Amino acid sequence: MLAPKDVLLEGRVVLVTGAAVGLGEVIALAFARFGADVAIRDRDAENLADTAKAVRAAGRRSVTGTTLHVDGGNLAAAGWRRGPDGGLEA
């Protein structure tokens, strides 16, 4: 049986597209509540800012963008980097 500690995502970074409203927003916030830092993208900058604020309120870091291109400079500015396996590390 899984315990809550078995599904914590602390130390992980996830990328959620379409994160301004609806399912994308809910998914981004769920990842944050389970301990992940979240890179969120959407064309809707205003609502995306609200999602980022909610991620930070959950105690996690977020980086936002209105394109689907993940810019290495933006990630580095947020303190993230590519890990040895090619994934994102906070």
C-alpha positions in Angstrom: 0.0 0.0 0.0 1.3 3.5 -0.9 1.8 6.0 1.9 1.7 9.8 1.2 5.4 10.0 1.5 5.8 7.5 -1.3 4.3 9.8 -3.9 6.0 13.1 -2.9 7.7 14.9 -5.8 10.2 17.0 -3.8 13.3 17.7 -5.8 11.5 17.2 -9.0 10.6 19.7 -11.7 7.6 19.2 -14.0 6.6 21.1 -17.2 2.8 21.7 -17.6 1.5 23.3 -20.8 -1.9 24.9 -21.0 -1.5 25.8 -17.3 -3.5 29.1 -17.2 -6.9 27.6 -16.7 -8.9 24.4 -16.5 -7.2 21.0 -16.4 -3.7 22.4 -17.0 -4.1 24.7 -14.0 -5.4 21.9 -11.8 -2.5 19.6 -12.9 0.1 22.3 -12.2 -1.3 22.9 -8.7 -1.5 19.2 -7.9 2.1 18.8 -8.8 3.0 21.7 -6.6 1.0 20.3 -3.7 2.9 17.1 -4.0 6.2 18.9 -3.7 7.3 19.5 -7.3 8.6 22.8 -8.7 6.6 23.7 -11.8 7.5 25.2 -15.2 4.2 26.4 -16.6 3.3 27.6 -20.1 0.3 29.0 -21.8 -0.7 31.7 -24.3 -2.9 33.4 -21.7 -0.3 35.4 -19.7 -2.8 37.0 -17.3 -4.3 33.7 -16.0 -0.9 32.1 -16.1 0.4 34.6 -13.6 -2.5 33.6 -11.3 -1.5 30.0 -11.6 2.1 30.9 -10.8 1.0 32.8 -7.8 -1.0 29.7 -6.6 2.1 27.5 -7.1 4.2 29.8 -5.0 1.4 29.9 -2.4 1.8 26.1 -2.2 5.5 26.7 -1.3 7.0 25.7 -4.6 8.9 27.6 -7.3 7.5 28.3 -10.7 8.8 29.7 -14.0 6.4 30.9 -16.6 6.3 31.5 -20.3 3.8 32.2 -23.0 5.5 30.0 -25.6 6.1 26.2 -25.6 9.8 26.8 -26.1 11.7 26.0 -22.9 14.5 28.6 -22.9 17.6 27.5 -21.1 18.3 31.1 -20.1 14.9 31.4 -18.4 15.5 28.2 -16.6 19.0 29.2 -15.4 17.6 32.5 -14.2 15.1 30.6 -12.1 17.9 28.5 -10.6 17.1 25.3 -12.6 19.4 23.3 -14.8 19.5 20.2 -17.0 20.4 17.1 -15.0 22.6 14.2 -16.2 19.6 12.4 -17.6 18.4 15.4 -19.6 15.6 16.2 -17.1 15.2 19.5 -15.2 16.7 19.9 -11.7 15.8 22.6 -9.3 
